[in-house]
Amino acid sequence: MAVLNVRVDDRVRDQLKEMADAEGVTLSEYVRDLLLEAVVPVYETEVKHGDEPAPESMRTIDRQVLSLLHRILARVLPEDANDVDGDLEYQLERAKILEDGFAGEYWLEVAGFSAELSKRDCGRVSDILQMFRIITFSIDQLEKDGTAVDEKLAFRLEFQGFDHNDALEGHMAAYIEHQMRDDRWSELRPQVERNDRGNSHARMLDTYTRMLAEYRRVMDGRKRGFDRYDYLLTLDELQQIADARVHPSNRRSAE
């Protein structure tokens, strides 16, 4: 394993030490985790997540395009239209708001839209699902080879979904549902169904992040393989990943 020597100011070192102590890990472990996250990001600063905020202003060209679309929709709607698109009068009123530049009413253009689930967050979801896929395959193979996997360990290594009451995790859960609309991640569907269709009822992102960091450490220590069995995890490695569910500051008391 390669060794990096990094010089920092004493003040920076002291701050890092305080942060490591708060996490219940050594300074080296804390800095190593930060470096791993920088190479393959698994966490980012929490942002306000929810409905798309109403624009405070729009470019004239955008107002022209949206106004034209409202006027076109108004002309093609059935005479008895009364669904989410409203009717002719409703669409013409939307067009007039844009043409007159009533910025206080622009929220109508994004009503019902969710804030974007960023490309990075989509990647985090895919990475988490891939980890649980490998875990699932590994447990199945161990049992086929005659190695029993304790039920408690298997449960701790099961994908429990995300918290639907949390804005960001709820959006991630919706993304998983979207991804599972076809044959993708089919091996994880039974776990999703067992766990209230993917609703964990508790925030899980931090837990999955710790497990993912440990999973990456395990995989990073391996030579590149070419056979699919080269990527399966041993019983000891599965235990390491399961142990990572517990926050470092609580592990000593848990022992």
C-alpha positions as a LaTeX table, in Angstrom:
\begin{tabular}{lrrr}
\hline
Residue & $x$ (\AA) & $y$ (\AA) & $z$ (\AA) \\
\hline
Met1 & 0.00 & 0.00 & 0.00 \\
Ala2 & 1.35 & 3.41 & $-1.01$ \\
Val3 & 2.28 & 6.00 & 1.62 \\
Leu4 & 1.64 & 9.73 & 1.20 \\
Asn5 & 3.47 & 12.41 & 3.19 \\
Val6 & 1.44 & 15.61 & 3.39 \\
Arg7 & 2.63 & 18.82 & 5.05 \\
Val8 & $-0.02$ & 21.08 & 6.57 \\
Asp9 & $-0.03$ & 24.02 & 8.97 \\
Asp10 & $-0.22$ & 23.17 & 12.66 \\
Arg11 & $-3.63$ & 24.85 & 12.81 \\
Val12 & $-4.97$ & 22.58 & 10.05 \\
Arg13 & $-3.50$ & 19.53 & 11.73 \\
Asp14 & $-5.12$ & 20.44 & 15.03 \\
Gln15 & $-8.49$ & 20.96 & 13.37 \\
Leu16 & $-8.25$ & 17.60 & 11.62 \\
Lys17 & $-7.34$ & 15.95 & 14.92 \\
Glu18 & $-10.40$ & 17.45 & 16.62 \\
Met19 & $-12.62$ & 16.21 & 13.80 \\
Ala20 & $-11.07$ & 12.73 & 13.95 \\
Asp21 & $-11.56$ & 12.60 & 17.73 \\
Ala22 & $-15.21$ & 13.57 & 17.28 \\
Glu23 & $-15.63$ & 10.66 & 14.85 \\
Gly24 & $-13.86$ & 8.26 & 17.20 \\
Val25 & $-11.09$ & 7.37 & 14.74 \\
Thr26 & $-7.39$ & 8.08 & 14.44 \\
Leu27 & $-6.10$ & 11.10 & 12.54 \\
Ser28 & $-4.63$ & 8.83 & 9.83 \\
Glu29 & $-7.92$ & 6.96 & 9.38 \\
Tyr30 & $-9.87$ & 10.21 & 9.19 \\
Val31 & $-7.57$ & 11.76 & 6.56 \\
Arg32 & $-7.51$ & 8.50 & 4.56 \\
Asp33 & $-11.32$ & 8.45 & 4.45 \\
Leu34 & $-11.35$ & 12.06 & 3.24 \\
Leu35 & $-8.91$ & 11.17 & 0.46 \\
Leu36 & $-10.96$ & 8.14 & $-0.57$ \\
Glu37 & $-14.08$ & 10.29 & $-0.73$ \\
Ala38 & $-12.23$ & 12.81 & $-2.91$ \\
Val39 & $-11.16$ & 10.09 & $-5.35$ \\
Val40 & $-14.55$ & 8.34 & $-5.44$ \\
Pro41 & $-17.04$ & 10.77 & $-3.87$ \\
Val42 & $-19.55$ & 9.16 & $-1.52$ \\
Tyr43 & $-20.75$ & 12.13 & 0.46 \\
Glu44 & $-21.38$ & 15.80 & $-0.02$ \\
Thr45 & $-22.59$ & 18.68 & 2.08 \\
Glu46 & $-26.30$ & 18.43 & 2.69 \\
Val47 & $-28.36$ & 20.88 & 0.65 \\
Lys48 & $-31.96$ & 21.91 & 0.99 \\
His49 & $-33.95$ & 19.38 & $-0.96$ \\
Gly50 & $-37.58$ & 19.32 & $-1.96$ \\
Asp51 & $-39.77$ & 21.13 & $-4.45$ \\
Glu52 & $-38.08$ & 23.16 & $-7.16$ \\
Pro53 & $-37.95$ & 26.77 & $-5.94$ \\
Ala54 & $-39.85$ & 29.31 & $-8.01$ \\
Pro55 & $-37.64$ & 31.38 & $-10.32$ \\
Glu56 & $-37.30$ & 35.01 & $-9.32$ \\
Ser57 & $-36.73$ & 36.04 & $-12.91$ \\
Met58 & $-36.77$ & 34.57 & $-16.42$ \\
Arg59 & $-35.01$ & 35.51 & $-19.61$ \\
Thr60 & $-37.30$ & 37.03 & $-22.22$ \\
Ile61 & $-36.57$ & 34.19 & $-24.65$ \\
Asp62 & $-37.60$ & 31.61 & $-22.01$ \\
Arg63 & $-40.83$ & 33.50 & $-21.35$ \\
Gln64 & $-41.54$ & 33.61 & $-25.07$ \\
Val65 & $-40.99$ & 29.86 & $-25.49$ \\
Leu66 & $-43.10$ & 28.90 & $-22.46$ \\
Ser67 & $-45.86$ & 31.34 & $-23.44$ \\
Leu68 & $-45.98$ & 29.87 & $-26.93$ \\
Leu69 & $-46.19$ & 26.32 & $-25.53$ \\
His70 & $-49.09$ & 27.32 & $-23.28$ \\
Arg71 & $-50.92$ & 28.88 & $-26.25$ \\
Ile72 & $-50.33$ & 25.78 & $-28.39$ \\
Leu73 & $-51.58$ & 23.50 & $-25.60$ \\
Ala74 & $-54.63$ & 25.71 & $-25.15$ \\
Arg75 & $-55.58$ & 25.16 & $-28.83$ \\
Val76 & $-55.12$ & 21.37 & $-28.82$ \\
Leu77 & $-56.87$ & 20.52 & $-25.54$ \\
Pro78 & $-60.32$ & 18.88 & $-25.86$ \\
Glu79 & $-63.24$ & 21.22 & $-25.21$ \\
Asp80 & $-64.17$ & 19.29 & $-22.07$ \\
Ala81 & $-60.58$ & 19.11 & $-20.76$ \\
Asn82 & $-60.39$ & 19.18 & $-16.97$ \\
Asp83 & $-57.26$ & 17.28 & $-15.92$ \\
Val84 & $-53.80$ & 18.39 & $-14.78$ \\
Asp85 & $-53.42$ & 20.49 & $-17.94$ \\
Gly86 & $-56.53$ & 22.49 & $-17.17$ \\
Asp87 & $-58.55$ & 23.94 & $-20.02$ \\
Leu88 & $-58.15$ & 26.57 & $-22.73$ \\
Glu89 & $-58.76$ & 29.48 & $-20.36$ \\
Tyr90 & $-56.24$ & 28.16 & $-17.83$ \\
Gln91 & $-53.48$ & 27.75 & $-20.41$ \\
Leu92 & $-54.11$ & 31.19 & $-21.92$ \\
Glu93 & $-53.92$ & 32.73 & $-18.44$ \\
Arg94 & $-50.56$ & 31.02 & $-17.89$ \\
Ala95 & $-49.33$ & 32.49 & $-21.18$ \\
Lys96 & $-50.52$ & 35.97 & $-20.19$ \\
Ile97 & $-48.65$ & 35.81 & $-16.86$ \\
Leu98 & $-45.41$ & 35.11 & $-18.71$ \\
Glu99 & $-46.01$ & 37.75 & $-21.36$ \\
Asp100 & $-46.80$ & 40.41 & $-18.75$ \\
Gly101 & $-43.79$ & 39.40 & $-16.67$ \\
Phe102 & $-45.59$ & 38.81 & $-13.36$ \\
Ala103 & $-42.60$ & 37.29 & $-11.58$ \\
Gly104 & $-44.60$ & 36.59 & $-8.43$ \\
Glu105 & $-46.65$ & 34.07 & $-10.43$ \\
Tyr106 & $-43.71$ & 32.25 & $-12.04$ \\
Trp107 & $-44.02$ & 29.53 & $-9.39$ \\
Leu108 & $-46.83$ & 28.09 & $-11.51$ \\
Glu109 & $-44.26$ & 27.03 & $-14.10$ \\
Val110 & $-42.43$ & 24.77 & $-11.63$ \\
Ala111 & $-45.32$ & 23.72 & $-9.37$ \\
Gly112 & $-45.03$ & 19.97 & $-8.80$ \\
Phe113 & $-41.43$ & 19.82 & $-10.02$ \\
Ser114 & $-38.85$ & 18.28 & $-7.69$ \\
Ala115 & $-35.42$ & 19.76 & $-7.17$ \\
Glu116 & $-32.86$ & 17.87 & $-9.25$ \\
Leu117 & $-31.34$ & 14.70 & $-7.87$ \\
Ser118 & $-27.80$ & 15.59 & $-8.90$ \\
Lys119 & $-25.63$ & 13.39 & $-11.07$ \\
Arg120 & $-23.42$ & 12.85 & $-8.03$ \\
Asp121 & $-26.36$ & 11.72 & $-5.87$ \\
Cys122 & $-27.57$ & 9.42 & $-8.66$ \\
Gly123 & $-24.06$ & 7.96 & $-8.72$ \\
Arg124 & $-24.14$ & 7.45 & $-4.96$ \\
Val125 & $-27.38$ & 5.49 & $-5.26$ \\
Ser126 & $-25.94$ & 3.31 & $-8.03$ \\
Asp127 & $-22.77$ & 2.67 & $-6.01$ \\
Ile128 & $-24.83$ & 1.65 & $-2.97$ \\
Leu129 & $-26.97$ & $-0.71$ & $-5.06$ \\
Gln130 & $-23.87$ & $-2.23$ & $-6.66$ \\
Met131 & $-22.38$ & $-2.86$ & $-3.21$ \\
Phe132 & $-25.53$ & $-4.63$ & $-2.05$ \\
Arg133 & $-25.62$ & $-6.61$ & $-5.29$ \\
Ile134 & $-22.11$ & $-7.95$ & $-4.62$ \\
Ile135 & $-23.02$ & $-8.62$ & $-0.98$ \\
Thr136 & $-26.11$ & $-10.58$ & $-2.07$ \\
Phe137 & $-24.18$ & $-12.62$ & $-4.63$ \\
Ser138 & $-21.44$ & $-13.29$ & $-2.07$ \\
Ile139 & $-23.86$ & $-14.57$ & 0.58 \\
Asp140 & $-25.58$ & $-16.81$ & $-1.99$ \\
Gln141 & $-22.26$ & $-18.27$ & $-3.14$ \\
Leu142 & $-21.01$ & $-18.88$ & 0.40 \\
Glu143 & $-24.16$ & $-20.81$ & 1.21 \\
Lys144 & $-23.87$ & $-22.82$ & $-2.02$ \\
Asp145 & $-20.30$ & $-23.69$ & $-0.99$ \\
Gly146 & $-21.53$ & $-24.90$ & 2.39 \\
Thr147 & $-20.49$ & $-21.88$ & 4.46 \\
Ala148 & $-23.38$ & $-20.82$ & 6.70 \\
Val149 & $-24.04$ & $-17.10$ & 7.03 \\
Asp150 & $-25.58$ & $-16.12$ & 10.36 \\
Glu151 & $-29.12$ & $-14.77$ & 9.98 \\
Lys152 & $-28.32$ & $-11.66$ & 12.00 \\
Leu153 & $-25.32$ & $-10.92$ & 9.80 \\
Ala154 & $-27.36$ & $-11.48$ & 6.63 \\
Phe155 & $-30.05$ & $-9.10$ & 7.92 \\
Arg156 & $-27.50$ & $-6.38$ & 8.69 \\
Leu157 & $-26.22$ & $-6.74$ & 5.14 \\
Glu158 & $-29.65$ & $-6.41$ & 3.55 \\
Phe159 & $-30.63$ & $-3.33$ & 1.59 \\
Gln160 & $-33.33$ & $-1.63$ & 3.65 \\
Gly161 & $-34.17$ & 1.22 & 1.28 \\
Phe162 & $-34.25$ & 4.91 & 2.17 \\
Asp163 & $-36.34$ & 7.10 & 4.45 \\
His164 & $-39.36$ & 8.31 & 2.48 \\
Asn165 & $-39.94$ & 11.08 & 5.04 \\
Asp166 & $-36.55$ & 12.65 & 4.31 \\
Ala167 & $-36.55$ & 14.90 & 1.22 \\
Leu168 & $-33.21$ & 13.75 & $-0.21$ \\
Glu169 & $-33.54$ & 10.07 & 0.73 \\
Gly170 & $-37.13$ & 10.04 & $-0.52$ \\
His171 & $-35.89$ & 11.33 & $-3.87$ \\
Met172 & $-33.22$ & 8.62 & $-3.90$ \\
Ala173 & $-35.94$ & 6.03 & $-3.19$ \\
Ala174 & $-37.90$ & 7.33 & $-6.17$ \\
Tyr175 & $-34.76$ & 7.02 & $-8.31$ \\
Ile176 & $-34.38$ & 3.38 & $-7.22$ \\
Glu177 & $-38.01$ & 2.71 & $-8.17$ \\
His178 & $-37.28$ & 4.27 & $-11.56$ \\
Gln179 & $-34.17$ & 2.12 & $-12.00$ \\
Met180 & $-36.05$ & $-1.05$ & $-11.06$ \\
Arg181 & $-38.79$ & $-0.48$ & $-13.62$ \\
Asp182 & $-37.21$ & $-3.10$ & $-15.87$ \\
Asp183 & $-34.81$ & $-5.98$ & $-15.14$ \\
Arg184 & $-32.13$ & $-3.87$ & $-13.49$ \\
Trp185 & $-31.26$ & $-4.74$ & $-9.89$ \\
Ser186 & $-33.71$ & $-7.66$ & $-9.98$ \\
Glu187 & $-31.72$ & $-9.53$ & $-7.30$ \\
Leu188 & $-32.41$ & $-6.69$ & $-4.84$ \\
Arg189 & $-36.16$ & $-6.48$ & $-5.43$ \\
Pro190 & $-37.03$ & $-9.10$ & $-2.76$ \\
Gln191 & $-35.08$ & $-7.05$ & $-0.19$ \\
Val192 & $-36.92$ & $-3.89$ & $-1.21$ \\
Glu193 & $-40.28$ & $-5.64$ & $-0.92$ \\
Arg194 & $-39.41$ & $-7.10$ & 2.49 \\
Asn195 & $-38.53$ & $-3.65$ & 3.80 \\
Asp196 & $-41.87$ & $-1.90$ & 3.24 \\
Arg197 & $-41.18$ & $-1.51$ & $-0.47$ \\
Gly198 & $-37.95$ & 0.34 & 0.14 \\
Asn199 & $-39.09$ & 2.64 & 2.96 \\
Ser200 & $-36.58$ & 2.31 & 5.80 \\
His201 & $-38.53$ & 4.72 & 8.08 \\
Ala202 & $-35.13$ & 5.97 & 9.28 \\
Arg203 & $-32.37$ & 7.85 & 7.52 \\
Met204 & $-29.90$ & 5.36 & 6.06 \\
Leu205 & $-27.60$ & 7.39 & 3.82 \\
Asp206 & $-24.90$ & 7.88 & 6.48 \\
Thr207 & $-25.00$ & 4.17 & 7.31 \\
Tyr208 & $-24.69$ & 3.15 & 3.66 \\
Thr209 & $-21.87$ & 5.68 & 3.21 \\
Arg210 & $-19.82$ & 4.03 & 5.99 \\
Met211 & $-20.51$ & 0.58 & 4.57 \\
Leu212 & $-19.56$ & 1.77 & 1.09 \\
Ala213 & $-16.28$ & 3.25 & 2.34 \\
Glu214 & $-15.39$ & $-0.09$ & 3.98 \\
Tyr215 & $-16.46$ & $-2.02$ & 0.88 \\
Arg216 & $-14.20$ & 0.17 & $-1.25$ \\
Arg217 & $-11.29$ & $-0.37$ & 1.14 \\
Val218 & $-11.76$ & $-4.13$ & 0.78 \\
Met219 & $-11.95$ & $-3.97$ & $-3.00$ \\
Asp220 & $-9.06$ & $-1.50$ & $-3.23$ \\
Gly221 & $-6.78$ & $-4.04$ & $-1.54$ \\
Arg222 & $-7.41$ & $-6.65$ & $-4.22$ \\
Lys223 & $-5.72$ & $-7.32$ & $-7.50$ \\
Arg224 & $-7.88$ & $-6.73$ & $-10.54$ \\
Gly225 & $-9.76$ & $-9.91$ & $-11.44$ \\
Phe226 & $-11.32$ & $-11.13$ & $-14.65$ \\
Asp227 & $-13.72$ & $-13.77$ & $-13.35$ \\
Arg228 & $-16.98$ & $-12.68$ & $-11.72$ \\
Tyr229 & $-16.13$ & $-14.80$ & $-8.70$ \\
Asp230 & $-13.04$ & $-12.62$ & $-8.14$ \\
Tyr231 & $-15.34$ & $-9.87$ & $-6.89$ \\
Leu232 & $-17.20$ & $-11.94$ & $-4.31$ \\
Leu233 & $-16.64$ & $-11.21$ & $-0.62$ \\
Thr234 & $-15.45$ & $-13.61$ & 2.05 \\
Leu235 & $-17.31$ & $-14.11$ & 5.31 \\
Asp236 & $-14.73$ & $-12.00$ & 7.17 \\
Glu237 & $-15.08$ & $-9.19$ & 4.61 \\
Leu238 & $-18.86$ & $-9.30$ & 4.91 \\
Gln239 & $-18.47$ & $-8.95$ & 8.67 \\
Gln240 & $-16.20$ & $-5.92$ & 8.20 \\
Ile241 & $-18.80$ & $-4.21$ & 6.04 \\
Ala242 & $-21.59$ & $-5.06$ & 8.49 \\
Asp243 & $-19.51$ & $-3.64$ & 11.37 \\
Ala244 & $-19.19$ & $-0.37$ & 9.46 \\
Arg245 & $-22.92$ & 0.19 & 9.97 \\
Val246 & $-22.14$ & 1.34 & 13.51 \\
His247 & $-20.75$ & 4.86 & 13.79 \\
Pro248 & $-17.09$ & 4.81 & 14.95 \\
Ser249 & $-17.92$ & 6.79 & 18.09 \\
Asn250 & $-20.35$ & 4.06 & 19.16 \\
Arg251 & $-18.28$ & 0.98 & 18.34 \\
Arg252 & $-16.37$ & 0.81 & 21.61 \\
Ser253 & $-19.58$ & 1.01 & 23.65 \\
Ala254 & $-21.18$ & $-1.56$ & 21.34 \\
Glu255 & $-18.33$ & $-3.96$ & 22.04 \\
\hline
\end{tabular}
